[in-house]
């Protein structure tokens, strides 16, 4: 696969119109989830961001939600899906109220009102050191080649994050994002 083909596939696969929360838990989605954690119980969780919530900072948002409303953090994976092409499990954390209500206080760039999430008690943090730590799968050989090339490019171009230096207050809030939209 050459760079032009890679870029074309990137636009196709990661296009926010198609690479999104699954509409349903079909066989491909369930098989992928169970391959990562056999005891997984995937469920759709409402996304209800507070105005103070920070983009792409689910750990910060849940910690802040707990400070303000009590409850607890549930670690697991958020599923992104482009049917019949590509699926990805991103480490994520959601909030559970004292009454058992589950919600995701972290807004998504594409304004989704729900996510597909499964809890995984083996996960203790969402801080990944490198994008290649995300679980993903391809549904065609061409997409598998794309994943391989994507990982190689990321290894060479994306520095390993020093999570201790990351400051969530540098990320836009939901209120700022809504005003700019």
N, C-alpha and C positions, 0 to 999 in steps of 0.2 A: 504494500500500500504506500503510495507516495503522499507527500504533504498536502497536495491539492485534494486528493480523495479523503484524507484524514479530516481536513477542514470542512469539506462538504458533509461528511458523516457527523461531525461534531454539531453542525448547524441543524441537521435532521434529528439527531438523537436527543440533544439537550434543549431543543426548542421548547420554551415554557408552555406553548399551546398543547404539546403532546407529552412532555416529560413532567409528570405531575403526580398527584395522589391517585392511586388506582380508583376507578369508579366502583369496582366491586372486588371481592377477594376470589379471583378465578383460580383455576388449577395451577397456572404458571406462577402466580403470586404466592399461593399457599405452599407449593413445592419449594420455591426459593426460600421462603421464611423458615419452613421446617428443616431445610438443609443447614441452616445456621443455628437453630435451636429447636429441637424436636418438641419441647413442651410449650412452644409459643402459642399464645392465644391472641391473634391479631384482632384489633378493633379500631373502628373509626372514632377519633377523638376531636371534639370541636376546638377550633382555634379562636381564642378570645383574648386578644392582646390588650394590655393596659396601655395608656398613652405613654407611660415611662419605659415600656419594654424596649429592649435594644435588639436591632436586627442581627440575626445570626449568633445570638448569645443566649441560648436556651438555659445553660447552667446559671448564668447571672440572673436571668428573668425568673427562674423557678426559686432561686435563693431569695430574691427580693419578694416574690409572691408569698413565700413562707413567712418572711419577716412581717409582712403586712396582714396576712390572713391565716396564719398557722398552716397546718397541713404537712405534706411530705413530698419528697422527690421520688419519682419512679423512673429509673433508667432503663433504656431499651433502644429500639431502632425505629426510625421513621422511614417509610418506604416511598421511593420515587420510582415511577414506572412509565415507560413508553411501550405500550403493548406490542408484543411480538418482535421487539427489537432489543430492549435493554431494561434492566431493573437494578436498583441500588438500595442498600440498607445503610442509612446514615446514623451514627450514634446520636442519640437524642435523649432529652429528659423532659418529662411533663410533670404537672402538679396534680396532687390528689388531696382533696379537701378532707377535713375531719369527718365529714358525712359520707365520704366515698366518691364524690364527684370527681371526674377526671377532665382536665382541660389542658390545652397547650397555650401558654401565655406568649409564645414567640411567633411573631408575624412572619409570613413568607413573602418574598418579593412579588409573587404572582397573585397575592391576595386570596389565597385559599382559605375556605372557612372550616375545613377539616383536614386531618391527616390520617394516614393508616399507620398505626403504631403497635409494636408488640414489646412488652416488658421482658427484660432479660436480667435476672438477678446476678448473673456473672459480670455484668457491666457495672463498673463503679465510678466511671467518669466519662464525659463526652469529649474530653480534650484529646484529640488525635494529633500525633506528631507530624503526620504526613498524609495527604489525601489518599495515598495508596492503601491506607488502613481501612478504607470503606469496603464493605462487601458488595460485589456486583456480579452480574451474570448477563451473558449475551444469548440471544435466541437464534442467531445465525453465525456462520463462520466468519463472514465479513465483519460483523460487529465484534466478535471475539478478537479479530486482528486489530480492530480499532481500540479495544480496551488495552491490549498489549502495548500498542504504540502510545496511547494516552499515558499509561503508567511510566513508560520509558521517558517520555517528554517531561512529565511531572517530576520524576526523580532528578532530571538534569536541570530543571528550571525553577522549581519551587523549593526554597530553602526550608529546612526542618524548623518548625515553629518552636520558639522558646516560650512555652505556655506561661511561664512565670512573668514574662515581660508584656503579655497581652493585657490591654486595658479596655474592658467592654464599654467604658464611658466615651471611647472614641467612635463607637458605632452609633449610627443614627437611631433616635427613638421612633416609636410608632407615630407619635404626634408629628415629628419632623418629616417623616416619610410621607404621611398623609398630606401635609401642607405642600410638599414638593411635587406630589403626584399630579 
